[in-house]
Amino acid sequence: MWVSRKLVPVIQHGLKTRPAVVLTGARQTGKTAFLRQAFPHCDFVSLDLPALAEEAETSGESLLARYKRPLIIDEVQYAPGLFRYLKHEIDLHRRQNGRFILSGSQKLSLLQNVSETLAGRVAVLSLFTLSLEEIAPHWKKKPRRDQVLDFIWRGGYPEIHAQGIAPGRFYADYTATYIERDLRQIVNVRDLRQFNRFMRICASRIGQLVSASALANETGITVNTAQAWLSALETSNIILLLPPYFRNLGKRIVKAPKLYFSDTGLAAFLTGIQSLEQLLALNMAGAYFENLVVSEAFKRLSRSGAERNLYFYRDHHGKEVDLIYAQGNGLHLAECKLAEMPDPAAPGFKELEKLAAENILSKTIITPAHAPIAAKGRGVAFNNVMDFSYWQGS
């Protein structure tokens, strides 16, 4: 099964307006297969092969001369020396856009090379795992509640859906490969078992406030190490940190970010969840549904090129709003509710109305599938996770 990605028109636009496009993303999000499928007219070379990476590093000009333009260079971070040749060619043909597509899984090192040599010459995009929006067209009917929940524990890594691989088998291989190949090159991970424990603790706290000191204490590491590992996971698009909204509200509010995973399937595996039934039995489905909504929001904004003006709100009395999209001076508010007939009365909505009523553009309750009819006069819209797009101003 091949799943079309929503990023195709975004890359096409980047190629029309920039000499090069840089595509980043975690391993196994399908970057290589996606680029080869979406841009079959482009020449292709992968620097994942050590011999080609060495040639690109030491004789970049001769390697580039063997291929036509436009050219896809995969895993380009393995040859930092190639970037000066790319810069030279781009500057030589400055008016010609769409010459290169550069992709790589090690986002930090890749973007460092881009910022040092190709600043102002490239469009930078991220490919996440499959979104619910991308996979749902392959279902026979409109998404049902059970299908959405099944997607939550399976996750969106393309190979799981394309090859029918059991999620547990895929994620076991993935976590080992990710730690060995990428994390050791981003941070100094001396104890792999300790880092694996750190990731599992993070996964057990989705939707909760991040405390580096608490994570450090539970893992048996220093606070500085916990902060470095959190940063590495965020940079690698494994976790998402949702900041709090506190602009001029004049209240005592929580200022720590909330922790989510960009893919709920990976989080489920790390917490030992092996089936939808187990997810429901552990009473964690609500938190995982909230994670799904947040990750869908991040993915859509990443594709649109808009600023990630996504936040949550919580005060010291426990009143909160799961997700806020700030658009100009206005706010779109959303609560994530797993219940089939959720109550439209949300205390967090009422609290923010007291503090910033003139800035609130919409209030939405997001449900897994078909939304119920909202109670009249409450001023709250109901929407399902497939249709919500309030952060785009609709």
C-alpha positions as CSV (number, residue, x, y, z in Angstrom):
1,M,0.0,0.0,0.0
2,W,1.4,3.4,-1.0
3,V,0.1,6.4,1.0
4,S,0.3,9.8,-0.7
5,R,2.0,12.4,1.5
6,K,0.5,15.9,1.9
7,L,4.1,17.4,1.7
8,V,4.4,16.9,-2.1
9,P,2.9,20.2,-3.1
10,V,4.9,22.0,-0.4
11,I,8.2,20.6,-1.8
12,Q,7.1,21.4,-5.3
13,H,6.5,25.0,-4.3
14,G,9.9,25.1,-2.6
15,L,11.6,23.9,-5.8
16,K,9.9,26.7,-7.8
17,T,11.1,29.4,-5.4
18,R,14.5,28.2,-4.1
19,P,17.6,26.6,-5.6
20,A,17.4,23.7,-3.1
21,V,15.0,22.1,-0.7
22,V,16.2,20.4,2.5
23,L,14.0,17.6,3.9
24,T,14.6,16.4,7.4
25,G,12.9,13.9,9.7
26,A,13.4,11.0,12.0
27,R,14.6,7.7,10.6
28,Q,11.9,5.5,9.0
29,T,9.5,8.3,8.3
30,G,9.8,7.3,4.6
31,K,11.9,10.2,3.3
32,T,13.8,8.1,0.7
33,A,10.8,6.2,-0.7
34,F,8.7,9.4,-0.6
35,L,11.2,11.4,-2.7
36,R,11.8,8.6,-5.2
37,Q,8.1,8.1,-5.6
38,A,7.1,11.8,-5.7
39,F,10.0,13.0,-7.9
40,P,10.8,10.2,-10.3
41,H,12.3,12.6,-12.9
42,C,15.1,13.6,-10.5
43,D,18.5,11.9,-10.5
44,F,19.2,10.2,-7.2
45,V,22.3,9.4,-5.1
46,S,22.4,8.1,-1.5
47,L,25.4,8.9,0.7
48,D,24.3,6.1,3.1
49,L,26.9,4.1,1.1
50,P,30.3,4.7,2.7
51,A,32.2,4.8,-0.6
52,L,29.9,7.5,-2.0
53,A,30.0,9.4,1.2
54,E,33.8,9.4,1.1
55,E,33.8,10.5,-2.5
56,A,31.3,13.3,-1.7
57,E,33.4,14.5,1.2
58,T,36.8,14.5,-0.6
59,S,35.8,14.9,-4.3
60,G,32.4,16.6,-4.2
61,E,32.8,18.4,-7.5
62,S,33.4,15.1,-9.4
63,L,30.5,13.4,-7.7
64,L,28.1,16.2,-8.6
65,A,29.3,16.2,-12.2
66,R,28.0,12.6,-12.8
67,Y,24.4,13.5,-12.2
68,K,21.8,15.6,-13.9
69,R,19.8,18.3,-12.3
70,P,17.5,18.3,-10.4
71,L,19.3,15.9,-8.1
72,I,18.2,14.2,-4.9
73,I,21.1,13.7,-2.5
74,D,19.9,11.4,0.3
75,E,21.6,11.2,3.8
76,V,23.6,14.3,2.8
77,Q,24.8,14.9,6.4
78,Y,27.4,12.1,6.0
79,A,29.5,14.4,3.7
80,P,29.8,17.8,5.4
81,G,32.5,18.7,2.8
82,L,30.0,18.5,0.0
83,F,28.1,21.6,1.1
84,R,30.8,24.0,-0.1
85,Y,30.5,22.5,-3.6
86,L,26.7,22.8,-3.4
87,K,27.1,26.4,-2.4
88,H,29.5,27.1,-5.2
89,E,27.2,25.5,-7.8
90,I,24.1,27.2,-6.5
91,D,25.8,30.6,-6.5
92,L,27.1,29.9,-10.0
93,H,23.5,29.4,-11.2
94,R,21.7,31.7,-8.7
95,R,18.7,32.3,-10.9
96,Q,18.0,28.6,-11.4
97,N,15.6,27.2,-8.8
98,G,14.9,23.5,-8.0
99,R,18.4,22.1,-8.6
100,F,18.7,20.0,-5.5
101,I,16.7,18.1,-2.9
102,L,18.8,17.3,0.1
103,S,17.5,14.9,2.7
104,G,18.9,13.5,6.0
105,S,17.9,11.9,9.2
106,Q,20.4,13.6,11.5
107,K,18.6,16.8,11.7
108,L,21.0,18.7,14.0
109,S,24.2,18.1,12.0
110,L,22.3,18.6,8.7
111,L,20.9,22.0,9.7
112,Q,24.2,23.1,11.1
113,N,25.8,22.5,7.7
114,V,22.9,24.3,5.9
115,S,23.1,27.3,8.2
116,E,26.8,27.6,7.7
117,T,26.9,27.3,3.9
118,L,23.4,27.5,2.3
119,A,21.6,30.1,4.4
120,G,19.1,32.0,2.3
121,R,19.4,29.5,-0.6
122,V,17.1,26.7,0.7
123,A,13.7,25.9,1.9
124,V,13.8,23.6,5.0
125,L,10.9,21.1,5.5
126,S,10.3,18.2,7.9
127,L,8.7,14.8,7.1
128,F,6.9,13.3,10.1
129,T,5.3,9.9,10.3
130,L,2.0,9.4,8.5
131,S,-0.8,11.5,9.8
132,L,-4.4,10.4,10.3
133,E,-5.3,12.7,7.5
134,E,-3.0,10.8,5.2
135,I,-3.9,7.3,6.2
136,A,-7.7,7.7,6.5
137,P,-8.4,7.8,2.7
138,H,-7.2,4.2,2.6
139,W,-10.0,3.1,4.9
140,K,-13.2,2.0,3.2
141,K,-15.6,4.3,5.0
142,K,-15.5,7.5,7.0
143,P,-13.1,7.0,9.9
144,R,-14.8,5.3,12.9
145,R,-13.9,5.7,16.5
146,D,-12.4,2.3,16.7
147,Q,-10.2,2.9,13.6
148,V,-8.9,6.2,15.1
149,L,-8.0,4.4,18.3
150,D,-6.4,1.5,16.4
151,F,-4.3,4.0,14.5
152,I,-3.2,5.6,17.9
153,W,-1.5,2.4,19.2
154,R,-0.2,1.3,15.8
155,G,1.3,4.7,14.9
156,G,2.1,6.2,11.6
157,Y,5.5,4.8,10.6
158,P,5.0,4.0,6.9
159,E,6.5,0.5,6.9
160,I,4.0,-0.7,9.4
161,H,1.2,0.1,7.0
162,A,2.9,-0.7,3.7
163,Q,4.4,-4.0,4.8
164,G,1.9,-5.1,7.4
165,I,4.7,-5.4,10.0
166,A,3.6,-6.0,13.6
167,P,4.0,-2.8,15.5
168,G,5.9,-4.5,18.4
169,R,8.4,-6.0,16.0
170,F,8.9,-2.8,14.1
171,Y,9.4,-0.6,17.2
172,A,11.8,-3.0,18.8
173,D,14.1,-2.8,15.8
174,Y,13.5,0.9,15.4
175,T,14.5,1.9,18.9
176,A,17.6,-0.1,18.8
177,T,18.6,1.3,15.4
178,Y,17.8,4.9,16.4
179,I,19.9,4.7,19.5
180,E,22.8,3.1,17.8
181,R,22.9,5.2,14.6
182,D,21.7,8.6,15.6
183,L,21.6,9.4,19.3
184,R,25.2,8.5,19.9
185,Q,26.2,11.1,17.3
186,I,23.9,13.8,18.8
187,V,24.6,13.4,22.5
188,N,27.1,11.3,24.4
189,V,25.0,8.3,25.3
190,R,27.3,6.1,27.3
191,D,24.7,3.7,28.8
192,L,22.1,2.6,26.1
193,R,19.9,0.9,28.7
194,Q,19.8,4.1,30.7
195,F,18.8,6.1,27.7
196,N,16.2,3.5,26.8
197,R,14.7,3.8,30.3
198,F,14.7,7.6,29.9
199,M,12.6,7.3,26.7
200,R,10.2,4.9,28.4
201,I,9.7,7.3,31.3
202,C,9.0,10.1,28.8
203,A,6.5,8.0,27.0
204,S,4.7,7.2,30.3
205,R,4.2,11.0,30.8
206,I,2.6,12.1,27.6
207,G,0.4,15.1,28.1
208,Q,2.1,15.9,31.4
209,L,4.3,18.9,32.4
210,V,8.0,18.4,31.7
211,S,10.4,18.4,34.6
212,A,14.0,17.7,33.8
213,S,14.8,17.2,37.5
214,A,12.0,14.6,37.9
215,L,13.1,12.7,34.8
216,A,16.7,12.9,36.0
217,N,15.9,11.5,39.5
218,E,13.8,8.7,38.1
219,T,16.4,7.7,35.5
220,G,19.5,8.1,37.7
221,I,21.2,10.8,35.6
222,T,22.1,14.5,36.1
223,V,19.6,17.3,35.3
224,N,22.0,18.6,32.6
225,T,22.0,15.1,31.0
226,A,18.2,15.0,31.1
227,Q,17.9,18.4,29.5
228,A,20.4,17.3,26.8
229,W,18.5,14.1,26.1
230,L,15.2,16.0,25.9
231,S,16.7,18.4,23.5
232,A,18.1,15.6,21.3
233,L,14.7,13.8,21.2
234,E,12.9,17.1,20.3
235,T,15.5,18.0,17.6
236,S,15.1,14.5,16.1
237,N,11.3,14.9,15.8
238,I,10.7,12.1,18.3
239,I,9.1,14.2,21.0
240,L,7.1,17.5,20.9
241,L,7.2,20.1,23.6
242,L,4.1,22.2,23.7
243,P,4.7,25.5,25.5
244,P,2.2,27.2,27.8
245,Y,0.3,30.3,26.8
246,F,0.7,33.2,29.2
247,R,0.8,36.4,27.2
248,N,-0.4,39.3,29.3
249,L,-3.0,37.2,31.2
250,G,-2.0,38.6,34.6
251,K,-2.5,35.3,36.3
252,R,-0.3,32.8,38.1
253,I,0.0,30.1,35.5
254,V,2.1,27.0,34.8
255,K,5.2,27.8,32.7
256,A,6.6,24.4,32.0
257,P,5.9,22.8,28.6
258,K,3.9,19.6,28.1
259,L,5.4,16.5,26.7
260,Y,4.1,14.6,23.7
261,F,5.4,12.2,21.1
262,S,5.3,13.0,17.4
263,D,4.0,9.4,16.9
264,T,1.6,7.8,19.3
265,G,2.6,4.2,18.2
266,L,6.2,4.7,19.4
267,A,5.0,6.1,22.7
268,A,2.6,3.1,23.1
269,F,5.4,0.6,22.4
270,L,7.7,2.3,24.9
271,T,5.1,2.1,27.6
272,G,4.5,-1.6,26.9
273,I,1.1,-1.3,25.2
274,Q,0.7,-4.1,22.6
275,S,-2.9,-3.8,21.6
276,L,-5.9,-1.5,21.5
277,E,-7.5,-3.5,24.2
278,Q,-4.5,-3.0,26.4
279,L,-4.6,0.8,25.7
280,L,-8.2,0.9,26.8
281,A,-7.8,-1.3,29.8
282,L,-4.9,0.8,31.2
283,N,-7.2,3.9,31.1
284,M,-4.6,5.8,28.9
285,A,-6.7,6.3,25.8
286,G,-7.7,9.8,26.7
287,A,-4.1,11.0,27.1
288,Y,-3.1,9.2,23.8
289,F,-6.0,10.8,22.0
290,E,-4.9,14.2,23.2
291,N,-1.4,13.3,22.0
292,L,-2.8,12.4,18.5
293,V,-4.6,15.7,18.2
294,V,-1.4,17.7,19.2
295,S,0.8,15.8,16.8
296,E,-1.8,16.2,14.0
297,A,-1.6,20.0,14.6
298,F,2.2,20.0,14.6
299,K,2.2,18.1,11.3
300,R,-0.3,20.3,9.6
301,L,1.5,23.5,10.6
302,S,4.8,22.0,9.5
303,R,3.4,21.4,6.0
304,S,1.8,24.8,5.7
305,G,5.0,26.6,6.6
306,A,3.1,28.7,9.2
307,E,4.6,29.5,12.6
308,R,4.0,26.9,15.2
309,N,1.9,29.2,17.4
310,L,0.6,26.2,19.4
311,Y,0.2,26.3,23.1
312,F,-1.8,25.0,26.1
313,Y,-3.2,26.9,29.1
314,R,-3.2,25.8,32.7
315,D,-3.4,27.9,35.9
316,H,-2.5,27.0,39.4
317,H,-6.1,26.0,40.2
318,G,-6.0,23.3,37.5
319,K,-8.1,25.0,34.9
320,E,-6.7,24.3,31.5
321,V,-7.2,24.2,27.7
322,D,-5.5,21.3,25.9
323,L,-4.6,23.2,22.7
324,I,-4.5,26.9,21.7
325,Y,-3.6,28.2,18.3
326,A,-2.6,31.9,18.3
327,Q,-3.5,33.6,15.0
328,G,-2.5,37.2,15.1
329,N,-4.1,38.7,18.2
330,G,-6.8,36.0,18.3
331,L,-6.9,32.6,19.9
332,H,-8.5,29.4,18.8
333,L,-9.2,27.1,21.7
334,A,-9.6,23.3,21.6
335,E,-10.3,20.6,24.1
336,C,-9.7,16.9,23.3
337,K,-12.4,14.6,24.5
338,L,-12.5,10.8,24.0
339,A,-16.1,10.5,25.3
340,E,-18.7,9.8,22.6
341,M,-21.0,12.6,23.9
342,P,-18.7,15.0,25.7
343,D,-20.0,17.9,27.8
344,P,-19.5,21.2,26.0
345,A,-19.0,23.0,29.4
346,A,-15.2,23.3,29.6
347,P,-13.8,25.2,32.7
348,G,-10.7,26.2,30.8
349,F,-12.8,27.9,28.1
350,K,-14.7,29.9,30.7
351,E,-11.5,30.9,32.5
352,L,-9.9,32.2,29.3
353,E,-13.1,34.0,28.4
354,K,-12.7,36.0,31.6
355,L,-9.1,36.9,30.8
356,A,-9.1,37.4,27.0
357,A,-12.7,37.3,25.8
358,E,-12.1,39.9,23.0
359,N,-9.3,37.7,21.6
360,I,-11.1,34.3,21.4
361,L,-11.9,33.4,17.8
362,S,-13.3,29.9,18.3
363,K,-13.9,27.2,20.9
364,T,-13.9,23.6,19.7
365,I,-14.3,20.2,21.3
366,I,-12.4,17.6,19.3
367,T,-13.7,14.0,19.3
368,P,-12.3,10.8,17.7
369,A,-14.8,10.4,14.9
370,H,-18.2,11.7,14.1
371,A,-19.0,14.7,16.2
372,P,-22.3,15.0,18.2
373,I,-24.5,18.0,17.9
374,A,-23.4,20.7,20.3
375,A,-25.8,22.0,22.9
376,K,-27.4,25.3,21.8
377,G,-26.3,28.5,23.3
378,R,-22.9,27.2,24.6
379,G,-20.9,28.8,21.8
380,V,-18.8,25.7,21.5
381,A,-18.4,23.8,18.2
382,F,-17.9,20.0,18.0
383,N,-15.5,18.6,15.5
384,N,-13.8,15.3,14.8
385,V,-10.1,14.8,14.7
386,M,-10.2,14.3,10.9
387,D,-11.8,17.7,10.2
388,F,-10.4,20.1,12.8
389,S,-8.4,22.9,11.2
390,Y,-9.1,25.8,13.5
391,W,-5.4,26.8,13.7
392,Q,-5.5,27.5,10.0
393,G,-8.2,30.2,10.5
394,S,-11.1,28.3,9.0
